Amino acid sequence: MKSINWVRWTLPLFAALAAPSALAADHSDGPAASKDPTADITDLFAWQVAKTATTTAKTYLVLDIGTAVATTAKFSDAVKYVFHTTSEATYGATAKTPLDIICTFTATQAISCWVGPKLVVSGDASKTTGLASADGKVKVFAGVRDDPFFFNLTGFKDVAGLVHDTATSATPPAFEDGCPIISADTSKLLVDGLKGPTEGGASPNFFAGFNVLSIVMELDTTLVTAGGPIVGVWASTNK
């Protein structure tokens, strides 16, 4: 099993605004995980759209698999792709209501997805319009997409080297509430390093041109909030 960390939010806020932890990127793994790109999670994304006068509240879940896969790549028919969710009445509550959303594929790439114990969609989900459930509460797309994760590897290495040099110097940085206190000059070096290889230049995206296998789900939010408005999400692949 390969898993990825939590994304949590409070309705109706977007995940990044309320999440104490939103770790998603996972593009580099050991040999055991990397040798099967069809089971290797790269990213998990989750967000919500509030109810309007004409639409119900929606929850969107995206699971990306593999890195630099070919445009002809396929999901494995031997892997279960799972969105694990919990819902709770208040943040940090001990009582949580779990709900797993499981998707599997046939050798011909027909998808079947269960929300809890109920099979809600089955068929071809490769069209960009998605495959919808009979009641309209679930829609899913599955196929190859451009890797959405942006990462400046050169800038990261430069900054990591600078931080390492600072941390091992004779005068290590002071810390306040667990955060390093650095000078304005050092801060500028760090920011400039992450911006790009040259002053004022565009940051290069190391993953530009890489593809992933992507499962994108649109759900009526009521499906994932049986236990309350606080929702947590993590993902796994299971052979």
Wavefront OBJ file of the C-alpha trace (Angstrom):
o trace
v 0.000 0.000 0.000
v 1.195 3.499 -0.843
v -0.337 6.424 1.035
v -0.190 10.199 1.126
v -0.788 12.677 3.943
v -3.886 14.484 5.155
v -5.680 17.433 3.653
v -8.303 18.856 5.995
v -10.661 21.804 5.806
v -13.704 23.393 7.370
v -16.806 24.001 5.269
v -17.164 26.094 3.228
v -13.554 27.285 3.178
v -11.018 26.195 0.600
v -8.642 23.601 2.014
v -5.501 25.718 1.981
v -7.126 28.447 4.056
v -8.082 26.264 6.989
v -5.732 23.320 6.836
v -3.162 22.923 9.617
v -1.526 20.276 7.432
v -1.786 20.056 3.656
v 1.130 17.929 2.519
v 0.681 16.733 -1.016
v 3.813 16.487 -3.147
v 5.349 13.028 -3.344
v 7.294 12.864 -6.579
v 10.353 10.967 -5.394
v 10.191 7.509 -3.833
v 12.296 4.488 -3.163
v 12.726 1.642 -5.684
v 9.814 -0.447 -4.369
v 7.267 2.335 -4.872
v 8.755 3.772 -8.037
v 8.975 0.529 -10.005
v 5.181 0.514 -10.503
v 4.068 3.989 -11.670
v 0.436 2.810 -11.800
v 0.413 2.545 -7.989
v 2.740 5.426 -7.100
v 0.880 8.479 -5.733
v 2.333 11.852 -6.690
v -0.332 14.257 -5.408
v -3.653 14.509 -3.642
v -5.814 17.624 -4.070
v -9.106 18.449 -2.340
v -11.290 21.545 -2.384
v -14.911 22.598 -2.172
v -17.335 24.947 -3.891
v -20.092 26.429 -1.753
v -23.787 26.063 -2.484
v -25.342 28.671 -4.774
v -28.901 29.566 -5.677
v -28.843 27.023 -8.503
v -26.291 24.387 -7.415
v -25.582 22.204 -4.401
v -22.296 22.360 -2.490
v -19.602 20.328 -4.261
v -16.476 18.555 -3.073
v -13.652 17.856 -5.519
v -11.017 15.157 -5.032
v -8.037 14.571 -7.326
v -5.599 11.668 -7.084
v -2.556 11.758 -9.367
v -0.550 8.626 -10.058
v 2.929 8.133 -11.547
v 5.398 10.679 -12.904
v 6.349 11.292 -16.553
v 3.994 8.557 -17.716
v 3.372 8.059 -21.431
v 0.212 9.429 -23.002
v -0.772 5.793 -23.579
v -0.333 4.851 -19.893
v -3.157 2.978 -18.197
v -4.426 2.467 -14.677
v -3.700 -0.969 -13.252
v -6.468 -3.551 -13.089
v -4.701 -4.985 -10.011
v -4.789 -1.812 -7.892
v -7.528 -0.220 -5.799
v -7.331 3.587 -5.830
v -8.817 4.941 -2.620
v -9.835 8.355 -1.271
v -10.140 7.950 2.508
v -12.329 10.605 4.130
v -13.508 11.365 7.640
v -16.045 13.916 8.831
v -16.489 15.337 12.313
v -18.674 17.882 14.094
v -15.834 20.034 15.457
v -12.154 20.276 14.668
v -10.126 17.789 16.711
v -13.161 15.780 17.783
v -12.466 12.194 18.789
v -15.639 10.947 17.082
v -15.061 10.778 13.329
v -17.231 9.230 10.642
v -15.098 7.424 8.012
v -16.057 7.055 4.357
v -13.884 5.410 1.716
v -14.288 6.113 -1.985
v -12.769 3.230 -3.945
v -12.121 3.101 -7.688
v -10.945 0.116 -9.723
v -10.258 -0.412 -13.412
v -10.559 -3.265 -15.882
v -7.862 -4.066 -18.420
v -9.846 -2.012 -20.949
v -9.890 0.944 -18.501
v -13.567 0.780 -17.555
v -13.833 2.340 -14.100
v -16.004 1.324 -11.146
v -16.271 3.612 -8.113
v -17.900 2.954 -4.756
v -18.857 5.665 -2.263
v -18.918 3.638 0.922
v -20.577 0.293 0.107
v -22.561 1.674 -2.845
v -21.386 1.309 -6.441
v -22.193 4.710 -7.934
v -20.475 4.811 -11.342
v -19.219 2.210 -13.778
v -18.050 2.598 -17.360
v -15.845 4.835 -19.502
v -14.618 7.878 -17.540
v -12.040 9.070 -20.062
v -14.167 11.841 -21.598
v -13.446 15.310 -20.232
v -17.155 15.745 -19.452
v -16.851 12.897 -16.950
v -18.951 9.869 -16.103
v -21.947 10.750 -13.897
v -23.936 8.627 -11.454
v -27.641 8.056 -12.022
v -28.602 10.518 -9.272
v -26.137 13.170 -10.467
v -24.347 13.339 -7.100
v -21.063 11.884 -8.368
v -19.025 12.539 -11.491
v -15.612 11.080 -12.273
v -12.899 11.552 -14.894
v -9.919 9.228 -15.257
v -7.052 9.580 -17.712
v -3.651 11.036 -18.535
v -3.116 14.703 -17.697
v -0.217 17.148 -17.472
v 1.389 17.040 -14.020
v -0.109 20.028 -12.151
v 2.613 20.156 -9.497
v 5.046 23.086 -9.963
v 8.525 22.619 -8.540
v 11.710 24.622 -9.072
v 14.298 21.907 -8.396
v 17.318 24.126 -9.136
v 16.090 26.836 -6.785
v 15.266 24.274 -4.109
v 18.761 22.787 -4.237
v 20.327 26.255 -4.051
v 18.219 27.215 -1.054
v 18.716 23.844 0.667
v 22.474 24.296 0.300
v 22.306 27.789 1.759
v 20.205 26.651 4.716
v 22.568 23.730 5.309
v 25.595 26.023 5.299
v 23.877 28.387 7.705
v 22.783 25.603 10.047
v 26.296 24.111 10.235
v 28.125 27.419 10.623
v 29.770 28.490 13.872
v 26.757 30.695 14.595
v 23.574 28.740 13.844
v 20.339 30.713 13.478
v 18.210 31.390 16.530
v 14.690 29.961 16.690
v 11.412 31.429 17.844
v 8.399 29.120 18.253
v 10.205 26.561 16.126
v 10.889 28.976 13.243
v 14.421 30.185 12.380
v 15.136 33.878 12.759
v 17.162 35.031 9.755
v 18.449 38.375 8.610
v 16.885 40.428 5.838
v 19.896 39.725 3.599
v 19.605 35.948 4.108
v 15.868 36.133 3.536
v 16.447 37.854 0.185
v 18.921 35.144 -0.837
v 16.373 32.445 -0.026
v 13.535 34.176 -1.882
v 15.709 34.912 -4.918
v 16.927 31.311 -4.977
v 13.376 30.004 -5.148
v 12.351 32.507 -7.797
v 14.722 31.282 -10.439
v 18.294 30.817 -11.638
v 18.724 34.503 -12.438
v 17.585 37.686 -10.734
v 14.120 38.542 -11.990
v 13.916 35.442 -14.186
v 10.964 33.087 -14.363
v 11.133 30.095 -12.043
v 11.736 26.897 -14.044
v 9.218 24.099 -13.497
v 11.079 20.811 -13.149
v 7.865 18.863 -13.896
v 6.939 20.766 -17.065
v 6.010 18.228 -19.740
v 5.570 15.390 -17.245
v 2.285 13.469 -17.286
v 0.310 11.757 -14.546
v -2.630 9.396 -14.447
v -5.396 11.410 -12.803
v -8.666 10.445 -11.094
v -10.877 13.525 -10.661
v -14.097 13.257 -8.642
v -16.924 15.744 -8.186
v -19.227 14.815 -5.299
v -22.276 16.308 -3.683
v -20.788 17.507 -0.389
v -23.502 15.801 1.645
v -21.913 12.474 0.685
v -18.745 13.242 2.698
v -20.191 15.176 5.657
v -22.355 12.598 7.435
v -20.379 13.133 10.639
v -20.185 16.902 10.469
v -18.711 19.775 8.443
v -15.014 19.129 9.236
v -13.617 16.859 6.519
v -10.271 15.096 6.323
v -8.884 13.371 3.231
v -5.984 11.044 2.521
v -5.361 8.574 -0.272
v -3.845 5.163 -0.835
v -3.233 2.607 -3.546
v -3.705 -1.028 -2.625
v -2.619 -4.132 -4.497
l 1 2 3 4 5 6 7 8 9 10 11 12 13 14 15 16 17 18 19 20 21 22 23 24 25 26 27 28 29 30 31 32 33 34 35 36 37 38 39 40 41 42 43 44 45 46 47 48 49 50 51 52 53 54 55 56 57 58 59 60 61 62 63 64 65 66 67 68 69 70 71 72 73 74 75 76 77 78 79 80 81 82 83 84 85 86 87 88 89 90 91 92 93 94 95 96 97 98 99 100 101 102 103 104 105 106 107 108 109 110 111 112 113 114 115 116 117 118 119 120 121 122 123 124 125 126 127 128 129 130 131 132 133 134 135 136 137 138 139 140 141 142 143 144 145 146 147 148 149 150 151 152 153 154 155 156 157 158 159 160 161 162 163 164 165 166 167 168 169 170 171 172 173 174 175 176 177 178 179 180 181 182 183 184 185 186 187 188 189 190 191 192 193 194 195 196 197 198 199 200 201 202 203 204 205 206 207 208 209 210 211 212 213 214 215 216 217 218 219 220 221 222 223 224 225 226 227 228 229 230 231 232 233 234 235 236 237 238 239
